[in-house]
Amino acid sequence: MAFRKLFREKGGASAIEFAIVAPVFILIVLTLVAFGIYLSVASSIQQIAADAARTAIAGLNASERNVLARNFIAQSTLTYYLIDPTKLVVSVTDDQLNEQQFTVRLEYDASDLPIWSLYSFALPDKTIKRFTTIRIGGI
């Protein structure tokens, strides 16, 4: 008789269901937050590369463009959340296949982002690499 009563009692079912579902739900939420932070920083790095390329177009050769791009990043008053400008590596190269184009490449060491200490499952690379290719002159 007591055995049947045990299976009919539903009082603690919601607590057990919560104990099973809550860790999975929290892991999913933290994953969304981690990838949101990462994608936000990656998008900002892409925007910085595009802005640096627009600034560098005033240079007459690759070395002037390199100086202009580096100066833009060093003197920029833009403040991007979670980005340390001292960790940006900038390179400006002429396109080997098309002399009317050049490319600004940025590499950012994102190892200081808070997402790496949340948990240890598959996350993107700690170095974010982005580039922008821009045409010199018109069409």
Rosetta blueprint (number, residue, H / E / L):
1 M L
2 A H
3 F H
4 R H
5 K H
6 L H
7 F H
8 R H
9 E L
10 K L
11 G L
12 G L
13 A H
14 S H
15 A H
16 I H
17 E H
18 F H
19 A H
20 I H
21 V H
22 A H
23 P H
24 V H
25 F H
26 I H
27 L H
28 I H
29 V H
30 L H
31 T H
32 L H
33 V H
34 A H
35 F H
36 G H
37 I H
38 Y H
39 L H
40 S H
41 V H
42 A H
43 S H
44 S H
45 I H
46 Q H
47 Q H
48 I H
49 A H
50 A H
51 D H
52 A H
53 A H
54 R H
55 T H
56 A H
57 I L
58 A L
59 G L
60 L L
61 N L
62 A H
63 S H
64 E H
65 R H
66 N H
67 V H
68 L H
69 A H
70 R H
71 N H
72 F H
73 I H
74 A H
75 Q H
76 S L
77 T L
78 L L
79 T L
80 Y L
81 Y L
82 L L
83 I L
84 D L
85 P H
86 T H
87 K H
88 L E
89 V E
90 V E
91 S E
92 V E
93 T E
94 D E
95 D L
96 Q L
97 L L
98 N L
99 E L
100 Q L
101 Q E
102 F E
103 T E
104 V E
105 R E
106 L E
107 E E
108 Y E
109 D E
110 A L
111 S L
112 D L
113 L L
114 P H
115 I H
116 W H
117 S H
118 L L
119 Y L
120 S L
121 F L
122 A L
123 L L
124 P L
125 D L
126 K L
127 T E
128 I E
129 K E
130 R E
131 F E
132 T E
133 T E
134 I E
135 R E
136 I L
137 G L
138 G L
139 I L
